[in-house]
């Protein structure tokens, strides 16, 4: 016996749509409008997070390479076993032992760069090298906490989770501030090109 045709409600699943329905007063049309807005804003934020992540990792790598040597990723003295394991995994994804430094850098996840701002790396990495990565004033612990919020936001977006209950204007301000501290040109580009502020203003009125 043929099954009934799929409905959008069934394909998206009641469990997934429940938070949107609750925020939109229980009406399916309003819940779907909020879901559509959530996905559009997630895509725009992911674009901005892309620029931040790429800019940050290249700035940190440049500072480390300049002050600690171009082979810093392979140093047992500088990196913890967990960090070295992340590097080994990235190198495998990049093509193996002969992978270029740039390809390995590109394979390292956002969490790896965030982890380099931990207290354990203050004397080994931050003081001699990583603090030089930024154009603007930076406090390591504050930056680590701010980047942790960005990491959590990025993970929610990557797993298609709701972000509509977050303080999204504050999220974008934080993102823009970190980007500007990395380099004025990065912050300026994000501020000029991101559609996030307009999308925040376009939130469905029903929600």
C-alpha positions in Angstrom: 0.0 0.0 0.0 1.5 3.3 -1.0 2.3 5.7 1.8 0.8 9.2 2.1 2.8 12.0 0.4 5.3 13.7 2.6 4.3 16.9 4.3 6.9 19.6 5.1 5.9 19.3 8.8 6.7 15.6 8.8 10.0 16.1 6.9 11.2 18.8 9.2 9.8 16.8 12.2 7.6 18.0 15.0 10.5 17.7 17.5 12.6 20.1 15.4 9.8 22.6 14.8 8.6 22.6 18.4 10.9 25.5 19.6 9.8 27.6 16.6 6.2 26.8 17.1 6.4 27.8 20.8 8.1 31.1 19.9 5.6 31.8 17.1 2.4 31.1 19.1 1.7 27.6 17.8 0.8 28.5 14.2 2.5 26.4 11.6 2.9 29.2 9.1 4.5 31.5 11.7 6.7 28.7 12.9 7.9 28.0 9.3 8.6 31.8 8.8 10.7 31.8 11.9 12.5 28.7 10.8 13.2 30.2 7.4 14.6 33.4 9.1 16.7 31.3 11.4 18.3 29.4 8.5 18.9 32.7 6.6 20.5 34.4 9.6 22.6 31.2 10.3 24.0 31.3 6.8 24.9 35.0 7.1 26.6 34.5 10.5 28.4 31.5 9.2 29.8 33.6 6.4 31.1 36.2 8.9 32.5 33.5 11.1 34.3 32.1 8.1 36.2 35.4 7.7 36.9 35.5 11.4 38.2 31.9 11.6 40.4 32.2 8.5 41.8 35.6 9.5 42.4 34.5 13.1 44.2 31.3 12.2 46.4 32.9 9.6 47.3 35.7 12.0 48.1 33.3 14.8 50.2 31.0 12.5 52.1 34.0 11.1 53.0 35.2 14.6 54.0 31.7 15.8 56.1 31.1 12.7 57.8 34.4 12.9 58.7 34.2 16.6 59.0 30.4 17.2 60.0 29.1 13.8 58.1 27.7 10.8 58.1 24.2 12.3 56.2 25.2 15.4 53.3 22.8 14.8 55.7 19.8 15.2 57.3 21.0 18.4 56.9 18.6 21.4 58.2 21.4 23.6 55.5 23.9 22.5 52.4 21.8 22.0 50.6 19.5 24.4 49.9 15.8 23.4 46.3 16.7 22.7 47.3 19.6 20.4 49.8 17.4 18.6 47.1 14.8 18.1 44.9 17.5 16.5 47.9 18.4 14.2 48.5 14.8 13.3 44.8 14.4 12.4 44.8 17.6 10.4 48.0 16.5 8.5 46.3 13.2 7.7 43.3 15.0 6.2 45.6 17.3 4.3 47.3 14.5 2.5 49.8 12.9 4.9 53.4 13.5 6.0 54.2 15.5 2.9 51.3 17.9 3.2 52.3 21.5 3.0 52.1 23.7 6.1 49.3 25.8 4.6 47.2 22.7 4.0 47.6 21.5 7.5 46.7 25.0 8.9 43.5 24.9 6.8 42.5 21.5 8.2 42.9 22.5 11.9 39.5 23.2 13.5 38.4 26.4 15.2 38.7 24.7 18.5 42.4 24.1 18.0 43.1 27.8 17.7 40.9 28.6 20.6 42.8 26.0 22.7 46.1 27.8 22.1 44.8 30.7 24.3 44.5 28.5 27.4 46.6 29.2 30.5 48.9 26.3 29.8 50.2 28.1 26.7 50.6 31.6 28.3 54.4 31.3 28.6 55.1 28.9 25.8 53.0 30.5 23.0 51.2 33.6 24.0 53.9 35.7 25.6 56.6 35.0 23.1 54.5 34.8 20.0 50.7 34.8 19.7 50.2 38.2 21.4 51.9 39.7 18.3 49.1 38.4 16.0 46.8 41.3 16.8 46.6 44.9 15.6 44.3 45.9 18.5 44.7 45.5 22.3 43.9 42.0 23.5 43.7 40.2 26.8 44.3 36.5 26.4 41.7 35.2 28.9 39.1 37.7 27.6 39.8 36.7 24.0 39.5 33.0 24.9 36.1 33.5 26.5 34.9 35.6 23.6 36.1 33.1 21.1 34.4 30.3 23.1 31.1 32.0 22.5 31.9 32.2 18.8 32.8 28.6 18.8 29.5 27.6 20.4 27.6 29.7 18.0 29.4 28.2 15.1 28.7 24.7 16.3 25.0 25.4 16.7 24.9 26.7 13.2 26.9 23.8 11.8 24.4 21.3 13.4 21.3 23.2 12.2 20.2 24.1 15.7 18.0 27.1 16.6 19.8 30.4 17.2 16.7 32.6 17.4 16.7 32.7 21.2 20.3 34.1 21.4 21.2 37.7 21.9 22.1 37.9 18.2 23.0 41.6 18.0 25.5 41.0 20.8 26.8 38.0 19.0 27.5 40.0 15.9 29.0 42.9 17.9 31.4 40.4 19.6 32.3 38.8 16.2 33.0 42.2 14.7 35.0 43.3 17.7 37.3 40.3 17.6 37.8 40.6 13.9 38.8 44.3 14.3 41.3 43.4 17.0 42.8 40.8 14.7 43.1 43.5 12.0 41.2 46.7 11.2 40.9 45.7 7.6 39.1 42.4 8.6 36.7 44.2 10.9 36.0 46.8 8.2 35.3 44.2 5.6 32.9 42.3 7.8 31.1 45.5 8.8 30.7 46.6 5.2 29.6 43.3 3.7 27.7 41.3 6.3 24.0 41.0 5.9 23.6 39.9 9.6 22.4 43.4 10.9 19.7 43.7 8.2 18.5 40.1 8.8 18.3 40.7 12.6 16.0 43.7 11.9 13.9 41.5 9.5 13.0 38.9 12.2 9.3 37.8 11.7 7.0 39.9 13.8 5.0 36.8 14.8 8.1 35.7 16.7 
